[in-house]
Amino acid sequence: MVLIKKEELLRLIKKEINKVDGDLNSKKRNIIQRRIYKYLPKEQDELIKLFDELVKEDQWSIFWMVTQWIKRKKLYKKEYMEIYEDWLYNNINTWGFCDVFCYII
């Protein structure tokens, strides 16, 4: 299986967002994240690396999707906590990001 790269995933997300009529509300974001889920790597370590790259994009909707996928995949290994902590200190800079981050803990 070929792993999807960050750029490909971002294009796919953008393509799905562009299909949305009206505002990108939580229901529509949820539909998009479910559609894209099947393209994510199956291997957890590769998935976390991809998520780390996506979080660094500093886009709230993408961060929201990442938190949904983390919860869905139950990615709560001890070694991942260091990555999540890095996000907390270096990427969460608004109340919106903070609220979404709470989804994974």
FENWOJO-V332391 format. One record per residue. N is the residue number from 1. PSI is psi as a letter, one per 40 degrees, with the letter a starting at -180 (* if undefined). OMEGA is omega as a letter, one per 40 degrees, with the letter a starting at -180 (none if undefined). Layout:
N:PSI:OMEGA
N:PSI:OMEGA
This chain:
1:h:i
2:h:i
3:h:i
4:h:i
5:i:a
6:d:a
7:d:i
8:d:a
9:d:i
10:d:i
11:d:i
12:d:i
13:d:i
14:d:i
15:d:i
16:d:i
17:d:a
18:d:i
19:e:a
20:h:i
21:h:i
22:a:a
23:i:i
24:g:a
25:i:a
26:d:i
27:d:a
28:d:i
29:d:i
30:d:i
31:d:a
32:d:a
33:d:i
34:d:i
35:d:a
36:d:a
37:d:a
38:e:a
39:e:a
40:i:i
41:i:i
42:d:a
43:h:a
44:d:a
45:d:i
46:d:i
47:d:i
48:d:i
49:d:i
50:d:i
51:d:i
52:d:i
53:d:a
54:d:a
55:d:a
56:e:i
57:e:i
58:f:i
59:h:a
60:d:a
61:d:i
62:d:i
63:d:i
64:d:i
65:d:i
66:d:a
67:d:i
68:d:i
69:d:i
70:d:i
71:d:a
72:d:a
73:e:a
74:f:a
75:g:a
76:f:i
77:i:a
78:d:a
79:e:i
80:d:a
81:d:i
82:d:i
83:d:i
84:d:i
85:d:i
86:d:i
87:d:a
88:d:a
89:d:a
90:e:a
91:e:a
92:h:a
93:e:i
94:i:i
95:d:i
96:d:i
97:d:a
98:d:i
99:d:a
100:d:i
101:d:i
102:e:i
103:d:a
104:e:a
105:*:none
